[in-house]
Amino acid sequence: MSRIERGVAIVAENVEEALLQLAVVLSTAAHRDHRREQWAADLRDADELGMARSALVAGALSTAILHRRSPRQTITENLMTTSAPAIRPSPHTIPTVPLLVVTALLSMLASSFALVLLGSFIGTPARHVAAGGIVALASLVPAVCVATGALLSRAPRRARRLGAVALLALGVTWALILQGPLRIDYWLGAGLVASAATLVWLLVQGVRGPRLGAAVVPLALSTLILLLLSSVVISGIWSTIGLSFILVNLLPFIAAALAGAVATRAPMTRTLRPAG
């Protein structure tokens, strides 16, 4: 294993442990101690028992959110404590990954609304803090959500980890574009980042062939928007024109989410060779 792969593995393990701790915090006080001990043991022995670490983390989160009664009375909790031979990775009981993607989009939408209110802080030290928070909502928080979704998918572990790191790197890149160090037009930057994120997501999910072309959709859409708005004074996400324009700002990323969903759900066809 190369140094980069080892680093990616360490980051992924830290993210999984952090999500497990989040599940413990979200649990009711009466269940926290038991769940902390049980889930930590399950995660530690996951490889030895042939269990998917991402499935354990997803199960813990769904248990903490949806099952508030005694652990003995919940199906998900029983899954975490069943003997190893009886455990098989199974689909999430809640649409965890879609919820994370929606959360990412809502975070970006919240950043645009917060930007409208930024004028209230003009001339105050709080303006810099508020601006930093807005950039984080528009880039880093969505990147963490989508990277977590990649880690919780049923793709091979190496693909999940490399994909999560790539998505986090794209989030940092988008933050640098919004903040100013990377001087790229908003629409071009949004299209490139959204298309790159879509491509990474599709590769993590095992999509190959012509369906990878779906990754071009966000860039094509942002280019079209740029051409349509070229005669108008535009400042990208730093605009307070109104709700309609705020929503237009998100179109490349909405297109990325839809393109990724459609491409991964499209039926895979394989050419079968006759036996013999």
C-alpha positions in Angstrom: 0.0 0.0 0.0 1.4 3.4 -1.0 1.9 6.3 1.3 -1.1 8.1 -0.3 -3.4 5.1 0.1 -2.3 4.7 3.7 -3.1 8.4 4.3 -6.5 8.0 2.6 -7.2 4.9 4.8 -6.4 6.8 8.0 -8.6 9.7 7.0 -11.5 7.4 6.1 -11.2 5.6 9.4 -11.2 8.9 11.3 -14.3 9.9 9.4 -16.0 6.6 10.2 -15.1 6.9 13.9 -16.4 10.5 14.0 -19.7 9.5 12.4 -20.0 6.7 15.0 -19.4 9.2 17.8 -22.1 11.4 16.2 -24.5 8.5 16.3 -23.7 8.0 20.0 -24.4 11.7 20.7 -27.7 11.6 18.8 -28.8 8.6 20.9 -30.9 9.1 24.0 -29.0 9.5 27.2 -30.2 6.1 28.5 -28.7 4.3 25.5 -25.4 6.2 25.0 -23.1 4.2 27.2 -24.3 0.8 25.8 -24.2 1.9 22.2 -20.8 3.6 22.5 -19.3 0.4 23.8 -21.1 -2.0 21.4 -20.6 0.1 18.3 -16.9 0.7 19.0 -16.4 -3.0 19.4 -18.3 -3.8 16.2 -16.3 -1.2 14.2 -13.0 -2.4 15.6 -13.7 -6.0 14.7 -15.5 -5.3 11.4 -12.8 -6.6 9.1 -12.2 -9.7 11.1 -15.9 -10.5 11.1 -16.4 -9.8 7.5 -18.7 -6.8 8.1 -18.8 -3.6 6.0 -17.7 -0.7 8.2 -19.8 1.7 6.2 -22.9 -0.5 6.8 -22.2 -0.4 10.5 -21.9 3.4 10.5 -25.1 3.8 8.5 -26.9 1.3 10.8 -25.7 3.2 13.9 -26.9 6.6 12.5 -30.3 5.2 11.5 -30.6 3.6 14.9 -29.8 6.8 16.7 -32.2 8.8 14.6 -35.1 6.5 14.1 -35.0 4.0 17.0 -35.4 5.7 20.3 -36.5 2.8 22.4 -34.5 0.1 24.2 -31.8 -1.4 22.0 -33.4 -4.9 22.5 -36.6 -3.7 20.9 -35.1 -2.4 17.7 -34.3 -4.3 14.6 -31.3 -2.2 13.7 -29.7 -2.5 17.1 -30.2 -6.3 16.9 -28.3 -6.2 13.6 -25.4 -4.6 15.4 -25.3 -7.3 18.1 -26.1 -10.4 16.1 -23.4 -13.1 15.9 -20.9 -12.6 13.0 -22.1 -15.6 10.8 -25.6 -14.2 10.7 -24.6 -10.7 9.7 -24.7 -9.6 6.1 -24.3 -6.1 4.7 -27.8 -4.8 3.7 -29.2 -1.7 2.2 -29.9 1.2 4.6 -33.3 1.3 6.2 -33.4 5.0 5.4 -32.2 6.8 2.3 -29.0 8.0 4.0 -27.0 9.0 0.9 -29.9 10.9 -0.8 -30.5 12.7 2.5 -26.8 13.7 2.7 -26.9 15.1 -0.9 -30.1 17.1 -0.1 -28.4 18.4 3.0 -25.4 19.5 0.9 -27.7 21.4 -1.5 -29.6 23.0 1.4 -26.3 24.1 3.0 -25.5 25.9 -0.3 -28.9 27.5 -0.4 -28.5 28.6 3.2 -25.2 30.2 2.3 -26.8 32.2 -0.5 -29.6 33.5 1.9 -26.9 34.3 4.5 -25.0 36.3 1.9 -28.1 38.6 1.5 -27.9 39.4 5.2 -24.1 40.0 5.1 -24.7 43.7 4.4 -25.8 44.1 8.0 -22.2 43.5 9.1 -20.6 46.1 6.8 -17.8 47.9 8.7 -17.7 45.5 11.6 -15.2 42.8 12.5 -18.0 40.3 12.5 -18.2 40.7 8.7 -15.1 38.6 8.2 -16.3 35.8 10.5 -19.7 35.9 8.7 -18.1 35.7 5.3 -16.0 32.8 6.3 -19.1 31.0 7.6 -20.9 31.6 4.3 -18.0 30.2 2.3 -18.0 27.1 4.6 -21.7 26.6 4.1 -21.3 26.9 0.3 -18.3 24.6 -0.1 -16.9 22.7 2.9 -20.1 21.5 4.5 -21.5 20.2 1.2 -18.2 18.5 0.5 -18.3 16.7 3.8 -21.9 15.6 3.2 -21.2 14.2 -0.2 -17.9 12.6 0.9 -19.7 10.9 3.7 -22.3 9.7 1.2 -19.4 8.2 -0.8 -18.1 6.4 2.3 -21.5 5.0 3.1 -22.1 3.6 -0.4 -21.7 -0.1 -1.2 -18.7 0.5 -3.4 -15.4 -1.2 -2.7 -13.6 0.3 0.2 -10.6 1.7 -1.7 -13.0 3.4 -4.2 -15.0 4.9 -1.4 -12.0 6.2 0.4 -10.3 7.7 -2.7 -13.6 9.2 -3.8 -14.2 10.8 -0.4 -10.8 12.4 -0.4 -11.3 13.7 -4.0 -14.7 15.2 -3.1 -13.2 16.9 0.0 -10.4 18.3 -2.2 -13.1 19.6 -4.6 -14.8 21.3 -1.7 -11.6 23.1 -0.7 -11.1 24.1 -4.4 -14.6 25.6 -4.5 -13.9 27.4 -1.2 -10.8 28.9 -2.7 -12.7 30.0 -5.8 -15.4 31.7 -3.7 -12.9 33.3 -1.4 -10.8 34.7 -4.2 -7.3 33.0 -4.2 -8.3 31.0 -7.3 -9.5 33.7 -9.7 -12.0 31.8 -11.9 -15.4 33.0 -13.2 -18.1 31.8 -10.9 -20.1 30.0 -13.6 -17.0 28.3 -15.0 -15.8 27.3 -11.6 -19.2 26.0 -10.6 -19.5 24.0 -13.7 -16.0 22.5 -13.4 -16.3 21.6 -9.7 -19.8 20.2 -10.1 -18.9 18.1 -13.1 -15.7 16.9 -11.4 -17.7 15.9 -8.4 -20.2 14.1 -10.6 -17.4 12.2 -12.3 -15.9 11.2 -9.0 -19.2 10.0 -7.7 -19.9 7.9 -10.8 -16.5 6.3 -10.7 -16.9 5.4 -7.0 -20.3 3.8 -7.8 -18.7 1.7 -10.5 -20.2 3.5 -13.5 -18.2 3.0 -16.7 -18.7 3.7 -20.4 -21.0 6.2 -22.0 -22.9 6.9 -18.8 -19.8 8.8 -17.5 -20.9 11.4 -20.0 -23.5 12.5 -17.5 -20.7 14.3 -15.7 -20.6 16.9 -18.5 -24.2 18.1 -17.8 -23.3 20.6 -14.9 -20.5 22.2 -17.0 -22.7 22.4 -20.1 -25.5 24.0 -18.0 -23.3 26.5 -16.3 -21.8 27.5 -19.7 -25.3 28.0 -21.1 -26.2 30.2 -18.1 -23.0 32.2 -18.5 -23.9 32.9 -22.2 -27.4 33.8 -21.3 -26.4 36.2 -18.6 -23.3 37.6 -20.3 -25.0 40.9 -21.0 -26.0 41.4 -17.3 -23.7 42.6 -14.5 -23.2 39.4 -12.5 -21.2 38.7 -9.4 -22.0 35.0 -9.0 -22.8 33.8 -5.6 -21.9 37.3 -4.2 -25.2 38.6 -5.7 -28.3 40.0 -3.9 -30.5 40.2 -6.9 -33.2 38.1 -5.3 -34.5 34.6 -4.7 -34.7 33.7 -8.4 -31.0 34.5 -8.9 -30.1 32.7 -5.7 -31.7 29.5 -7.1 -30.0 30.0 -10.4 -26.7 30.0 -8.6 -27.4 26.4 -7.4 -28.4 25.0 -10.8 -25.0 23.5 -11.7 -25.0 21.6 -8.4 -28.6 20.5 -8.7 -27.8 19.3 -12.1 -24.8 17.3 -10.7 -27.1 15.6 -8.1 -29.7 14.7 -10.7 -27.1 13.5 -13.3 -25.4 11.4 -10.6 -28.7 9.8 -9.5 -29.9 9.1 -13.0 -26.6 7.6 -14.2 -26.1 5.4 -11.2 -29.7 4.1 -11.3 -29.6 3.3 -15.1 -29.7 -0.4 -15.7 -26.3 -2.0 -16.4 -26.1 -4.3 -19.4 -23.5 -6.9 -19.9 -22.8 -9.0 -23.0 -22.9 -12.6 -22.0 -20.6 -15.0 -23.8 -22.1 -18.4 -24.6 -20.7 -21.2 -22.5 -18.0 -23.3 -24.1 
